[in-house]
Amino acid sequence: MVLPLCRALRDCGWRVTLLALTTAAAKANAAREPHIGFADLMHHADAGAGTYARELCPDPDPNGPVSVEETLAYHGASFADLVRRLGEPTARQLWAKHRRQAFLPVGFMTRVLAQHAPDVVIATNSPRSEQAIILAAGQLGIPALCVVDLFALQEVKWIGQPGFAQRIAVLNEAVRAMMIGHGRKPEEVVVTGNPALDTVDARETAEAGQALRLARNWNDGRLTLLWASTVEPDRHPFTGQVGDPSLPRRVEATLRAVVRGDDRLRLVVRYHPSEQIEFVPAERVELSPVSEPLHPLLHAVDLVAITASTVGLEAWLAGRPLLSVDNSVFTADAPYAKMGISVGVDSPEALANLVKDMAGKPPASLLPGQAPPPSRETTATEAVVAEIRKIVEMRRSH
């Protein structure tokens, strides 16, 4: 979501410093975007950060999604900030209970911003570090814009607080109304869309999807279903609700079974980047690796199934029929069926039955019950950049 903004702002002559923190560094590297992380900012950390880091992470994974250096820096700086703010006994109690969810390194981020002295801070709705940098900007009188990726049903607890960023850029009118209902002024919340999704419904994306469909021989009359898997945790990170980690594999197994018994169906499996799953090939069951561009793939398939993956929103924007299994621990955070984005079912078996009923019928653009995706006059990136300009000009005029 941030990378298109970086490119657009640089094209306009802005100087951009990208804090690609922890797992974001891999995305920035892939996009060849210059960036810094916690490991580059440790001179701003509170005393004892290095000691705390080695204690909290005694054996960091050298092959993990985050470098060892960044892992240690993140934990050390964040925990040292917690100690400074609350005292060591309380910090240790919070760490024991909440782990990383206890972090909110506002003091650390305040010192980072004081050094860089930006005209504006742009961050997403992610908790902890990005939440902290917007709070730090507020303490320093630096205008900030928070770009919300999806529905923010949990994040509204802090984003909805008056004074948290000068401007909130949201996905749609429903999210805007929710923010206003939590106390934000109407002029502070603008509907822009999500910059990460600008390419979903672009003409060249649809054309690439049709080319992919031809290359894969998916025009043979079979219904091609994409199962976009995602991780299901033991507990919801915010609410503590108990989850079912076996759900994604049960959905996949059920879909494999219905495809195995019906020659009119084809299954394409796409695992979430954080899932460590070994794909098992089978007749009419294919893998879409995470390295394959997602948006053309959405235009290449006939039907998409999810639990609560963000792929669901992307599929809807691409005009795809979308089915959601609505017993994920994240269903309440991504209420696709309630918003008319998907047709919801309550179990993997119900999903399989619905898919089987659709086999042999002409592919639909949208299913009964799905609302049409919005039409846009500008891209989300253009809309967010316009809001950035407004809040910076407002500050300069005052």
C-alpha positions as CSV (number, residue, x, y, z in Angstrom):
1,M,0.0,0.0,0.0
2,V,2.9,2.4,0.7
3,L,5.1,1.6,-2.2
4,P,2.9,3.2,-4.9
5,L,2.8,6.3,-2.7
6,C,6.6,6.4,-2.4
7,R,6.9,6.3,-6.2
8,A,4.2,8.8,-6.9
9,L,5.6,11.3,-4.3
10,R,9.2,11.0,-5.7
11,D,7.8,11.6,-9.2
12,C,6.3,14.8,-7.8
13,G,9.7,15.9,-6.5
14,W,9.3,14.9,-2.9
15,R,12.1,13.4,-0.8
16,V,10.9,10.2,0.7
17,T,12.4,8.2,3.6
18,L,10.8,4.8,3.7
19,L,10.8,3.0,7.1
20,A,10.3,-0.6,5.9
21,L,10.1,-2.2,9.3
22,T,10.6,-5.9,10.0
23,T,8.7,-8.0,7.3
24,A,8.2,-4.9,5.1
25,A,11.9,-4.9,4.2
26,A,11.5,-7.9,1.9
27,K,8.8,-6.1,-0.1
28,A,10.9,-2.9,-0.3
29,N,13.9,-4.9,-1.5
30,A,11.8,-6.7,-4.1
31,A,10.6,-3.3,-5.4
32,R,14.2,-1.9,-5.3
33,E,13.0,0.9,-2.9
34,P,15.7,2.4,-0.7
35,H,14.6,2.0,2.9
36,I,15.7,1.9,6.5
37,G,14.6,-0.2,9.5
38,F,15.0,-0.7,13.2
39,A,18.5,-1.9,12.7
40,D,19.5,1.5,11.2
41,L,17.9,3.5,14.0
42,M,19.3,1.8,17.1
43,H,21.2,5.0,18.2
44,H,17.7,6.3,19.1
45,A,16.9,3.3,21.3
46,D,16.7,3.5,25.1
47,A,19.5,2.1,27.3
48,G,19.7,-1.7,27.6
49,A,18.1,-2.3,24.2
50,G,20.9,-4.7,23.1
51,T,20.8,-6.7,26.3
52,Y,17.0,-7.0,26.1
53,A,17.1,-8.1,22.5
54,R,19.5,-11.0,23.2
55,E,17.3,-12.0,26.2
56,L,14.0,-11.9,24.3
57,C,15.4,-13.5,21.1
58,P,18.2,-15.8,22.2
59,D,18.1,-17.9,19.1
60,P,16.7,-15.9,16.1
61,D,16.1,-17.8,12.9
62,P,18.8,-16.8,10.3
63,N,16.4,-18.1,7.6
64,G,13.3,-16.3,8.8
65,P,11.3,-13.6,6.9
66,V,13.1,-10.9,9.0
67,S,16.9,-10.7,9.3
68,V,18.5,-11.5,12.6
69,E,19.8,-8.0,12.9
70,E,16.4,-6.5,12.3
71,T,14.7,-9.0,14.6
72,L,17.1,-8.1,17.5
73,A,16.8,-4.4,16.8
74,Y,13.0,-4.5,16.8
75,H,12.6,-6.4,20.0
76,G,15.4,-4.5,21.8
77,A,14.2,-1.0,20.9
78,S,10.6,-1.8,21.5
79,F,11.1,-3.5,24.8
80,A,13.5,-0.8,26.1
81,D,10.9,1.8,25.2
82,L,8.3,-0.2,27.2
83,V,10.7,-0.4,30.2
84,R,11.3,3.4,30.1
85,R,7.6,4.1,29.9
86,L,6.3,1.7,32.5
87,G,9.2,0.4,34.4
88,E,10.9,-3.0,34.1
89,P,8.6,-5.1,36.3
90,T,5.4,-4.0,34.4
91,A,7.2,-4.3,31.0
92,R,8.1,-7.9,31.8
93,Q,4.6,-8.7,32.9
94,L,3.2,-7.3,29.7
95,W,5.8,-9.2,27.6
96,A,5.0,-12.5,29.3
97,K,1.2,-12.0,28.6
98,H,1.2,-10.3,25.2
99,R,4.6,-10.7,23.6
100,R,5.0,-8.2,20.7
101,Q,1.4,-7.0,21.1
102,A,2.6,-5.1,24.2
103,F,4.9,-2.9,22.2
104,L,4.1,0.7,21.4
105,P,7.5,2.5,21.0
106,V,6.3,6.1,20.9
107,G,9.4,7.5,22.6
108,F,11.7,5.7,20.2
109,M,9.7,7.0,17.2
110,T,9.6,10.5,18.6
111,R,13.4,10.6,18.5
112,V,13.5,9.1,15.0
113,L,11.1,11.9,13.7
114,A,13.0,14.6,15.6
115,Q,16.2,13.6,13.6
116,H,14.5,13.3,10.2
117,A,12.1,16.3,10.7
118,P,9.7,15.4,7.9
119,D,7.0,17.7,6.6
120,V,4.5,14.8,6.9
121,V,4.3,11.2,8.2
122,I,2.4,8.6,6.2
123,A,1.7,5.3,7.9
124,T,-0.9,2.4,7.7
125,N,-3.3,1.0,10.2
126,S,-0.8,-1.6,11.4
127,P,-0.5,-1.6,15.2
128,R,2.5,-1.0,17.3
129,S,5.3,0.6,15.3
130,E,3.1,2.5,12.8
131,Q,0.6,3.4,15.4
132,A,3.5,4.7,17.5
133,I,5.0,6.8,14.8
134,I,1.7,8.6,14.2
135,L,1.3,9.2,17.9
136,A,4.9,10.5,17.9
137,A,4.1,12.8,15.0
138,G,1.3,14.3,17.0
139,Q,3.5,15.0,20.0
140,L,5.9,16.8,17.7
141,G,3.3,18.8,15.8
142,I,4.1,17.0,12.5
143,P,1.0,16.3,10.3
144,A,0.3,12.7,9.6
145,L,-1.9,10.7,7.3
146,C,-3.1,7.1,8.1
147,V,-3.9,5.0,5.1
148,V,-6.3,2.2,6.0
149,D,-6.1,-1.0,3.9
150,L,-9.4,-2.7,4.6
151,F,-12.2,-2.4,7.1
152,A,-10.4,-1.4,10.4
153,L,-12.9,-3.0,12.6
154,Q,-10.3,-3.6,15.3
155,E,-8.0,-0.7,14.5
156,V,-10.8,1.9,14.8
157,K,-10.2,1.6,18.6
158,W,-7.2,3.9,18.1
159,I,-7.6,5.3,14.6
160,G,-11.1,6.6,15.6
161,Q,-9.6,8.6,18.5
162,P,-9.7,12.4,17.8
163,G,-6.2,13.7,17.1
164,F,-4.8,10.4,15.7
165,A,-3.4,11.8,12.4
166,Q,-4.8,14.8,10.6
167,R,-6.3,12.7,7.8
168,I,-7.5,9.1,7.6
169,A,-7.7,7.7,4.0
170,V,-10.1,4.7,3.9
171,L,-11.4,2.1,1.5
172,N,-15.1,3.0,1.2
173,E,-18.0,4.9,2.7
174,A,-18.8,2.2,5.2
175,V,-15.4,2.6,6.8
176,R,-15.6,6.4,6.7
177,A,-19.0,6.3,8.5
178,M,-17.6,4.0,11.2
179,M,-14.7,6.4,11.8
180,I,-17.0,9.3,12.1
181,G,-19.2,7.3,14.4
182,H,-16.3,6.8,16.7
183,G,-15.6,10.5,17.0
184,R,-13.6,11.6,13.9
185,K,-14.7,14.8,12.2
186,P,-16.2,14.3,8.7
187,E,-13.5,16.4,7.1
188,E,-10.8,14.2,8.6
189,V,-11.8,11.0,6.9
190,V,-11.7,10.7,3.1
191,V,-12.6,7.8,0.8
192,T,-9.6,7.2,-1.4
193,G,-9.4,3.4,-1.9
194,N,-6.3,1.3,-1.3
195,P,-3.2,2.2,-3.4
196,A,-2.2,-1.4,-3.3
197,L,-5.3,-2.3,-5.3
198,D,-5.0,0.2,-8.1
199,T,-3.8,-2.4,-10.6
200,V,-6.5,-4.9,-9.9
201,D,-9.0,-3.7,-12.4
202,A,-6.7,-2.0,-14.9
203,R,-7.1,-3.0,-18.5
204,E,-3.6,-4.3,-18.9
205,T,-4.2,-6.5,-15.8
206,A,-7.3,-8.0,-17.3
207,E,-5.5,-8.6,-20.6
208,A,-2.6,-10.4,-18.8
209,G,-5.2,-12.5,-17.0
210,Q,-6.7,-13.7,-20.3
211,A,-3.3,-14.5,-21.7
212,L,-2.6,-16.5,-18.5
213,R,-5.9,-18.4,-19.0
214,L,-4.9,-19.3,-22.5
215,A,-1.4,-20.3,-21.5
216,R,-2.8,-22.6,-18.8
217,N,-5.4,-24.2,-21.1
218,W,-8.2,-23.1,-18.7
219,N,-10.6,-22.4,-21.6
220,D,-11.6,-26.1,-21.8
221,G,-15.1,-25.7,-20.3
222,R,-14.1,-26.7,-16.8
223,L,-14.9,-24.3,-13.9
224,T,-11.5,-23.1,-12.6
225,L,-11.7,-22.3,-8.9
226,L,-8.9,-20.4,-7.0
227,W,-8.6,-21.3,-3.3
228,A,-6.6,-18.4,-1.7
229,S,-5.4,-19.8,1.6
230,T,-4.4,-17.8,4.6
231,V,-3.1,-18.5,8.1
232,E,-5.6,-19.2,10.8
233,P,-4.1,-18.6,14.3
234,D,-4.8,-20.3,17.6
235,R,-6.1,-17.0,18.9
236,H,-7.1,-13.6,17.4
237,P,-4.3,-11.2,18.0
238,F,-6.6,-8.4,19.2
239,T,-9.7,-10.1,20.7
240,G,-8.3,-13.3,22.0
241,Q,-11.0,-15.3,20.2
242,V,-10.0,-18.9,19.8
243,G,-9.2,-19.9,16.2
244,D,-8.9,-23.2,14.4
245,P,-5.5,-23.5,12.7
246,S,-6.7,-26.6,10.8
247,L,-9.4,-24.6,8.9
248,P,-7.4,-23.7,5.8
249,R,-6.2,-27.3,5.3
250,R,-9.7,-28.6,5.9
251,V,-11.1,-26.3,3.2
252,E,-8.4,-27.3,0.8
253,A,-8.9,-31.0,1.5
254,T,-12.7,-30.6,0.9
255,L,-12.2,-28.8,-2.4
256,R,-9.6,-31.4,-3.5
257,A,-12.2,-34.1,-2.8
258,V,-15.0,-32.4,-4.8
259,V,-12.7,-31.8,-7.7
260,R,-11.5,-35.4,-7.7
261,G,-15.1,-36.5,-8.0
262,D,-16.2,-34.1,-10.7
263,D,-14.4,-33.8,-14.0
264,R,-16.1,-30.4,-14.7
265,L,-13.9,-28.7,-12.0
266,R,-10.4,-27.5,-11.7
267,L,-8.7,-26.3,-8.5
268,V,-5.9,-23.7,-8.3
269,V,-4.3,-23.5,-4.9
270,R,-2.4,-20.4,-3.7
271,Y,-0.9,-20.4,-0.3
272,H,-0.3,-17.3,1.8
273,P,3.4,-16.2,1.8
274,S,3.7,-17.0,5.6
275,E,2.3,-20.5,5.2
276,Q,4.9,-23.2,5.1
277,I,2.9,-25.8,3.1
278,E,4.2,-28.3,0.7
279,F,1.9,-28.5,-2.3
280,V,0.8,-32.0,-3.3
281,P,0.0,-32.2,-7.1
282,A,-3.1,-34.0,-8.2
283,E,-5.2,-34.4,-11.3
284,R,-6.9,-31.0,-12.1
285,V,-5.2,-29.4,-9.0
286,E,-2.6,-26.8,-9.8
287,L,-0.4,-24.5,-7.7
288,S,-0.2,-20.8,-8.1
289,P,3.2,-19.9,-6.4
290,V,3.4,-16.7,-4.4
291,S,5.9,-15.5,-7.0
292,E,3.1,-15.4,-9.6
293,P,1.4,-12.0,-9.9
294,L,-1.9,-12.3,-8.2
295,H,-4.0,-9.7,-10.0
296,P,-3.8,-11.3,-13.5
297,L,-4.5,-14.6,-11.9
298,L,-7.8,-13.3,-10.5
299,H,-8.8,-12.3,-14.1
300,A,-7.8,-15.8,-15.3
301,V,-10.0,-17.9,-13.0
302,D,-13.8,-18.4,-13.0
303,L,-14.4,-18.4,-9.2
304,V,-12.5,-17.5,-6.0
305,A,-12.9,-19.0,-2.5
306,I,-11.4,-17.6,0.7
307,T,-11.9,-17.6,4.4
308,A,-10.9,-14.0,5.3
309,S,-8.0,-13.3,3.0
310,T,-7.5,-9.9,1.5
311,V,-7.5,-11.7,-1.8
312,G,-11.3,-11.6,-1.4
313,L,-11.4,-7.9,-1.7
314,E,-9.1,-8.0,-4.7
315,A,-11.2,-10.7,-6.4
316,W,-14.3,-8.6,-6.0
317,L,-12.6,-5.5,-7.4
318,A,-11.6,-7.7,-10.4
319,G,-15.3,-8.6,-10.9
320,R,-14.9,-12.2,-9.9
321,P,-17.5,-14.4,-8.2
322,L,-16.4,-14.8,-4.6
323,L,-17.3,-17.4,-2.0
324,S,-16.2,-17.0,1.7
325,V,-16.1,-19.6,4.4
326,D,-17.4,-17.5,7.3
327,N,-16.2,-19.3,10.3
328,S,-12.7,-17.9,10.4
329,V,-11.4,-16.1,13.5
330,F,-11.0,-13.1,11.2
331,T,-14.5,-13.2,9.6
332,A,-15.7,-10.4,11.9
333,D,-12.7,-8.2,10.7
334,A,-13.3,-8.9,7.0
335,P,-17.1,-9.3,6.8
336,Y,-17.2,-9.8,3.1
337,A,-20.6,-11.4,2.9
338,K,-22.2,-8.8,5.1
339,M,-20.9,-6.1,2.9
340,G,-22.1,-7.8,-0.3
341,I,-18.5,-8.5,-1.5
342,S,-18.9,-12.3,-1.3
343,V,-21.5,-15.0,-0.9
344,G,-20.9,-16.6,2.5
345,V,-21.1,-20.2,3.6
346,D,-20.7,-21.7,7.1
347,S,-18.4,-24.7,6.5
348,P,-16.0,-26.2,4.0
349,E,-18.6,-28.8,3.1
350,A,-21.2,-26.1,2.3
351,L,-18.5,-24.4,0.1
352,A,-17.9,-27.7,-1.8
353,N,-21.6,-28.2,-2.4
354,L,-22.0,-24.7,-3.8
355,V,-18.9,-25.2,-6.1
356,K,-20.3,-28.5,-7.3
357,D,-23.7,-26.8,-8.1
358,M,-21.9,-24.2,-10.2
359,A,-20.0,-26.8,-12.3
360,G,-21.1,-27.1,-15.9
361,K,-22.8,-23.7,-15.8
362,P,-21.5,-20.7,-17.7
363,P,-19.2,-18.6,-15.5
364,A,-20.9,-15.6,-14.0
365,S,-19.3,-12.2,-13.6
366,L,-20.8,-11.8,-10.1
367,L,-23.0,-14.1,-8.0
368,P,-26.5,-13.2,-6.8
369,G,-25.9,-11.4,-3.5
370,Q,-22.7,-9.7,-4.6
371,A,-22.7,-5.9,-5.0
372,P,-20.9,-4.5,-8.0
373,P,-17.4,-3.1,-7.3
374,P,-17.1,0.7,-7.3
375,S,-16.2,2.7,-10.3
376,R,-13.4,5.3,-9.9
377,E,-12.4,8.6,-11.6
378,T,-8.9,8.6,-10.1
379,T,-6.6,5.9,-8.7
380,A,-6.3,5.5,-5.0
381,T,-2.7,6.5,-5.2
382,E,-3.6,9.8,-6.8
383,A,-6.4,10.4,-4.3
384,V,-4.0,9.8,-1.3
385,V,-1.3,12.0,-2.7
386,A,-3.8,14.8,-3.1
387,E,-4.7,14.5,0.6
388,I,-1.0,14.5,1.5
389,R,-0.6,17.8,-0.4
390,K,-3.6,19.3,1.4
391,I,-2.4,18.6,4.9
392,V,1.1,19.8,4.2
393,E,-0.1,23.0,2.6
394,M,-2.5,23.5,5.5
395,R,0.5,23.3,7.9
396,R,2.6,25.7,5.8
397,S,-0.2,28.2,5.6
398,H,-0.5,28.3,9.4
